[in-house]
Amino acid sequence: MSSFEVPDSAELMAELRRHQDAIEQIQRSVDALVVKGHSRANEVVATVRGTGRFTEIAIDAELPRRYDAHDLGAIVTEAVNDALGKLAAATNDRFAPVLGNTQQG
């Protein structure tokens, strides 16, 4: 006789449901996140929700007077990328316990 014990399928299903519920709860908390990214000199602030939808791009009123369109685009892009990076890090942090990910981004 083998000492290997087959797990009860009801127990496995209950465990799976608990994990699924935990993941769904984390996903809802990520969706509710609001993250702000900044350009280097804080002249532009990009706000993004956990769903990935940007809700605001705030631009210092003096910025268009100091920079041409190309540079202004680069500064906005910098703030957007900062926001996306922060959102990715926050999402990873929230899911890490469930996924067993011990690395921090």
Residue pairs with C-beta under 8 A, 6 or more apart in sequence:
19 98
22 98
23 95
23 98
26 94
26 95
26 98
29 50
29 94
30 50
30 90
30 91
30 94
30 95
31 49
31 50
31 51
32 49
32 50
33 49
33 50
33 87
33 90
33 91
34 47
34 48
34 49
34 50
34 55
35 47
35 48
35 49
35 50
35 83
35 86
35 87
35 90
36 45
36 46
36 47
36 83
36 86
37 45
37 46
37 47
37 48
37 79
37 80
37 81
37 82
37 83
37 84
37 85
37 86
38 44
38 45
38 46
38 79
38 82
39 45
39 75
39 76
39 78
39 79
39 82
40 75
40 78
43 59
43 60
43 62
43 63
43 75
44 57
44 58
44 59
44 60
44 63
44 75
44 76
44 78
44 79
45 56
45 57
45 58
45 79
46 54
46 56
46 57
46 58
46 76
46 79
46 80
46 82
46 83
47 54
47 55
47 56
47 57
47 58
47 83
48 54
48 55
48 80
48 83
48 84
48 87
49 55
50 87
50 90
50 91
52 87
54 80
54 83
57 76
57 79
57 80
59 72
59 76
63 72
63 75
64 72
67 75
88 105
89 104
89 105
92 101
92 104
92 105
93 104
93 105
95 101
96 102
96 103
96 104
